[in-house]
Amino acid sequence: MRKMKRNPIGYRTVTRMEEESAGYNEEQARNKNRTTASEQAAQDHFETGDWQDDAEQTINDKKRMNDLLDKEQEFTNKTGLKRIRKQLILLWSYVKAIMSGDYVDYSAWAFIKATAGLLYVVCPFDLIPDFFPWVGWADDILVIGYVCNLLMNELDAFAAWQKRRVATEG
C-alpha cells in the first residue's frame, strides 16, 4: 500500500523516491530494451537534461505555467506533431486539470514528468532543434511517446476520470 504525503506543492502524493523504489526503474529498464537507437537518444536527452527541474520550477511559477498551458493549440495543430495529437491533448488536459484543482487523485512524480514532457515539446532548442521543420519534431514525438508510455497507468486513470466527469455533467 502506498504511503500518502503532502509534497512541496501541497498535494497528497507518494514521493518520487518512493515511487521509483517501488518499481518505476524496473519498468524503465524493460521499456529501454524495446526502443530504437533514435528513441533511446531522445529518452536519454530528456532524462539526463534539466527538464524535471525546469518542470518543478514551472509548476511553482504561475506565469510560466500559464505560458506553457497557453501553447496547447499551437503545438497540437502542428502538422508534424499530428501523429501524437491525442497524446499531446491528453497530457495538456492532465496538467490543466491538476492546475485548476479539478483532478486531485494524481502522482506528483507523474505530474512533474508530464510537465517536463510538455516543456520539452515547446522548447525550440532540444536534441534536434525545432526550427528544422518535420525533422526537428522527431525527438518531440519520441519524447511524448516515451512520457505517455511512462505515465500510461496515470493517464489511463485520468482519462477514465474525465469520461466519468463528462457523463455526470451531461
Kinemage of the C-alpha trace (Angstrom):
@kinemage 1
@onewidth
@group {chain A} dominant
@subgroup {mainchain}
@vectorlist {calphas} color= white
{ca met a 1} P 0.000 0.000 0.000
{ca arg a 2} L 1.297 3.423 -0.929
{ca lys a 3} L 2.037 5.878 1.829
{ca met a 4} L 0.454 9.241 1.025
{ca lys a 5} L 2.165 12.516 1.928
{ca arg a 6} L 1.957 16.188 1.074
{ca asn a 7} L 4.508 17.280 -1.467
{ca pro a 8} L 6.050 20.783 -1.610
{ca ile a 9} L 3.248 21.894 -3.928
{ca gly a 10} L 0.722 20.895 -1.268
{ca tyr a 11} L -0.955 17.885 -2.862
{ca arg a 12} L -1.171 14.434 -1.347
{ca thr a 13} L 1.116 12.059 -3.135
{ca val a 14} L 3.811 9.461 -2.904
{ca thr a 15} L 7.285 10.943 -3.086
{ca arg a 16} L 9.240 10.474 -6.309
{ca met a 17} L 11.879 8.431 -4.494
{ca glu a 18} L 9.224 6.110 -3.049
{ca glu a 19} L 7.643 5.599 -6.466
{ca glu a 20} L 10.970 4.957 -8.147
{ca ser a 21} L 11.929 2.450 -5.490
{ca ala a 22} L 8.535 0.782 -5.950
{ca gly a 23} L 9.366 -0.387 -9.448
{ca tyr a 24} L 9.444 2.520 -11.866
{ca asn a 25} L 13.135 1.882 -12.555
{ca glu a 26} L 12.318 -1.714 -13.465
{ca glu a 27} L 9.593 -0.514 -15.846
{ca gln a 28} L 12.002 1.943 -17.469
{ca ala a 29} L 14.597 -0.812 -17.891
{ca arg a 30} L 12.026 -3.068 -19.613
{ca asn a 31} L 10.935 -0.199 -21.882
{ca lys a 32} L 14.536 0.653 -22.833
{ca asn a 33} L 15.011 -2.866 -24.167
{ca arg a 34} L 12.211 -2.247 -26.695
{ca thr a 35} L 13.450 1.042 -28.158
{ca thr a 36} L 15.335 2.013 -31.284
{ca ala a 37} L 18.575 3.987 -31.181
{ca ser a 38} L 16.825 7.278 -32.022
{ca glu a 39} L 14.151 6.667 -29.404
{ca gln a 40} L 16.860 5.867 -26.884
{ca ala a 41} L 18.761 9.059 -27.745
{ca ala a 42} L 15.623 11.188 -27.259
{ca gln a 43} L 14.788 9.417 -23.981
{ca asp a 44} L 18.328 9.832 -22.682
{ca his a 45} L 18.382 13.507 -23.653
{ca phe a 46} L 15.064 14.015 -21.866
{ca glu a 47} L 16.044 12.045 -18.749
{ca thr a 48} L 19.550 13.466 -18.366
{ca gly a 49} L 18.516 17.050 -19.072
{ca asp a 50} L 17.202 19.517 -16.581
{ca trp a 51} L 13.629 19.019 -17.793
{ca gln a 52} L 12.333 17.670 -14.461
{ca asp a 53} L 13.970 20.517 -12.539
{ca asp a 54} L 12.544 23.012 -15.037
{ca ala a 55} L 9.151 21.347 -14.638
{ca glu a 56} L 9.242 21.692 -10.850
{ca gln a 57} L 10.192 25.376 -11.175
{ca thr a 58} L 7.472 25.920 -13.784
{ca ile a 59} L 4.834 24.242 -11.622
{ca asn a 60} L 5.675 26.648 -8.813
{ca asp a 61} L 5.633 29.731 -11.082
{ca lys a 62} L 2.067 30.587 -12.083
{ca lys a 63} L 3.096 32.829 -15.000
{ca arg a 64} L 5.424 30.201 -16.509
{ca met a 65} L 2.768 27.518 -16.038
{ca asn a 66} L 0.109 29.653 -17.739
{ca asp a 67} L 2.518 30.345 -20.620
{ca leu a 68} L 3.056 26.600 -21.048
{ca leu a 69} L -0.656 25.807 -20.920
{ca asp a 70} L -1.433 28.560 -23.447
{ca lys a 71} L 0.725 26.805 -26.065
{ca glu a 72} L -1.618 23.810 -26.388
{ca gln a 73} L -3.369 24.903 -29.610
{ca glu a 74} L -0.122 25.928 -31.276
{ca phe a 75} L 1.545 22.573 -30.718
{ca thr a 76} L -1.381 20.188 -31.124
{ca asn a 77} L -2.095 21.695 -34.552
{ca lys a 78} L 1.457 21.481 -35.915
{ca thr a 79} L 1.399 19.244 -38.959
{ca gly a 80} L 4.488 17.325 -37.869
{ca leu a 81} L 3.006 16.591 -34.452
{ca lys a 82} L -0.456 15.437 -35.545
{ca arg a 83} L 0.700 11.828 -35.258
{ca ile a 84} L 0.792 12.228 -31.496
{ca arg a 85} L -2.029 14.787 -31.260
{ca lys a 86} L -4.221 12.685 -28.942
{ca gln a 87} L -1.331 12.086 -26.567
{ca leu a 88} L -0.425 15.778 -26.528
{ca ile a 89} L -4.028 16.780 -25.854
{ca leu a 90} L -4.282 14.198 -23.061
{ca leu a 91} L -1.054 15.447 -21.440
{ca trp a 92} L -2.174 19.071 -21.645
{ca ser a 93} L -5.622 18.167 -20.264
{ca tyr a 94} L -3.996 16.234 -17.424
{ca val a 95} L -1.758 19.154 -16.437
{ca lys a 96} L -4.601 21.694 -16.802
{ca ala a 97} L -6.972 19.615 -14.666
{ca ile a 98} L -4.367 19.350 -11.915
{ca met a 99} L -3.530 23.066 -12.066
{ca ser a 100} L -7.212 24.024 -11.896
{ca gly a 101} L -7.691 21.773 -8.865
{ca asp a 102} L -10.301 19.629 -10.638
{ca tyr a 103} L -8.196 16.458 -10.674
{ca val a 104} L -6.715 15.649 -7.282
{ca asp a 105} L -6.014 11.916 -7.425
{ca tyr a 106} L -2.624 12.077 -9.123
{ca ser a 107} L 1.022 11.387 -8.521
{ca ala a 108} L 3.370 14.370 -8.188
{ca trp a 109} L 6.026 12.292 -9.945
{ca ala a 110} L 3.705 11.831 -12.957
{ca phe a 111} L 2.691 15.498 -12.873
{ca ile a 112} L 6.337 16.570 -12.997
{ca lys a 113} L 7.103 14.127 -15.833
{ca ala a 114} L 4.056 15.325 -17.820
{ca thr a 115} L 5.036 18.964 -17.323
{ca ala a 116} L 8.648 18.192 -18.267
{ca gly a 117} L 7.456 16.445 -21.442
{ca leu a 118} L 5.364 19.458 -22.421
{ca leu a 119} L 8.271 21.791 -21.689
{ca tyr a 120} L 10.444 19.634 -23.936
{ca val a 121} L 7.944 19.948 -26.785
{ca val a 122} L 7.585 23.724 -26.548
{ca cys a 123} L 11.335 24.340 -26.183
{ca pro a 124} L 12.777 25.103 -29.624
{ca phe a 125} L 16.284 24.016 -28.538
{ca asp a 126} L 16.255 20.326 -27.726
{ca leu a 127} L 18.023 17.287 -29.191
{ca ile a 128} L 17.022 18.253 -32.754
{ca pro a 129} L 16.145 21.980 -32.881
{ca asp a 130} L 12.514 22.601 -33.853
{ca phe a 131} L 13.365 25.256 -36.415
{ca phe a 132} L 14.142 22.336 -38.762
{ca pro a 133} L 10.516 21.511 -39.715
{ca trp a 134} L 9.487 17.848 -39.560
{ca val a 135} L 12.956 16.616 -38.634
{ca gly a 136} L 13.047 18.895 -35.587
{ca trp a 137} L 9.807 17.403 -34.303
{ca ala a 138} L 11.049 13.804 -34.462
{ca asp a 139} L 12.599 13.945 -30.998
{ca asp a 140} L 9.477 15.682 -29.644
{ca ile a 141} L 7.342 12.833 -30.982
{ca leu a 142} L 9.656 10.275 -29.402
{ca val a 143} L 9.744 12.075 -26.042
{ca ile a 144} L 5.946 12.484 -25.881
{ca gly a 145} L 5.541 8.808 -26.761
{ca tyr a 146} L 8.062 7.929 -24.073
{ca val a 147} L 6.425 10.140 -21.428
{ca cys a 148} L 2.950 8.805 -22.260
{ca asn a 149} L 4.249 5.233 -22.092
{ca leu a 150} L 5.960 6.007 -18.780
{ca leu a 151} L 2.717 7.505 -17.401
{ca met a 152} L 0.368 5.009 -19.039
{ca asn a 153} L -1.434 3.935 -15.846
{ca glu a 154} L -1.700 7.510 -14.576
{ca leu a 155} L -3.052 8.783 -17.912
{ca asp a 156} L -5.485 5.864 -18.173
{ca ala a 157} L -6.848 6.722 -14.720
{ca phe a 158} L -7.112 10.387 -15.721
{ca ala a 159} L -8.908 9.521 -18.977
{ca ala a 160} L -11.389 7.373 -17.038
{ca trp a 161} L -11.917 10.242 -14.568
{ca gln a 162} L -12.507 12.626 -17.491
{ca lys a 163} L -15.038 10.245 -19.031
{ca arg a 164} L -16.931 9.889 -15.723
{ca arg a 165} L -16.905 13.649 -15.253
{ca val a 166} L -18.343 14.282 -18.721
{ca ala a 167} L -21.011 11.610 -18.138
{ca thr a 168} L -22.128 13.168 -14.839
{ca glu a 169} L -22.141 16.719 -16.248
{ca gly a 170} L -24.046 15.841 -19.428
